């Protein structure tokens, strides 16, 4: 069975390159693309992806506003945050909002397929460059309420 993926990033060229690198994999189908929080939400309602690969910094709704709305549409949805920055505070915020993975854009072509596979198996995935093996490693960076 193919994993249904929605790619969300405000840079069209990056989305296109990412789409091309993922579409060659036999178990992945890109069902939609989005450029901001609003189009991610609309695309999720329309296409019902299994996984949303969501850039941390897009125009419009922030990721921490977008993620809960996506999970309200489909609580089983898996969200992988993507960023060019390896900021543990941002990663902690995304996980707290409901993301189950984080991939650095520096190694995205090699790590995103593994991240998709992991989150589809109900595992959390962190890019190796973060140096995190367990969610407890993020605790010191988590936002306080």
Rosetta blueprint (number, residue, H / E / L):
1 X L
2 X L
3 X E
4 X E
5 X E
6 X E
7 X E
8 X E
9 X L
10 X L
11 X L
12 X H
13 X H
14 X H
15 X H
16 X H
17 X H
18 X H
19 X H
20 X H
21 X H
22 X H
23 X H
24 X L
25 X L
26 X L
27 X L
28 X E
29 X E
30 X E
31 X E
32 X E
33 X E
34 X E
35 X L
36 X L
37 X H
38 X H
39 X H
40 X H
41 X H
42 X H
43 X H
44 X H
45 X H
46 X H
47 X H
48 X L
49 X L
50 X L
51 X E
52 X E
53 X E
54 X E
55 X E
56 X L
57 X L
58 X L
59 X L
60 X L
61 X L
62 X L
63 X H
64 X H
65 X H
66 X H
67 X H
68 X H
69 X H
70 X H
71 X H
72 X H
73 X H
74 X L
75 X L
76 X L
77 X L
78 X E
79 X E
80 X E
81 X E
82 X E
83 X E
84 X L
85 X L
86 X L
87 X L
88 X H
89 X H
90 X H
91 X H
92 X H
93 X H
94 X H
95 X H
96 X H
97 X H
98 X L
99 X L
100 X L
101 X E
102 X E
103 X E
104 X E
105 X H
106 X H
107 X H
108 X H
109 X H
110 X H
111 X H
112 X H
113 X H
114 X H
115 X H
116 X H
117 X H
118 X H
119 X H
120 X H
121 X L
122 X L
123 X L
124 X L
125 X E
126 X E
127 X L
128 X H
129 X H
130 X H
131 X L
132 X L
133 X L
134 X L
135 X H
136 X H
137 X H
138 X H
139 X H
140 X H
141 X H
142 X L
143 X L
144 X L
145 X L
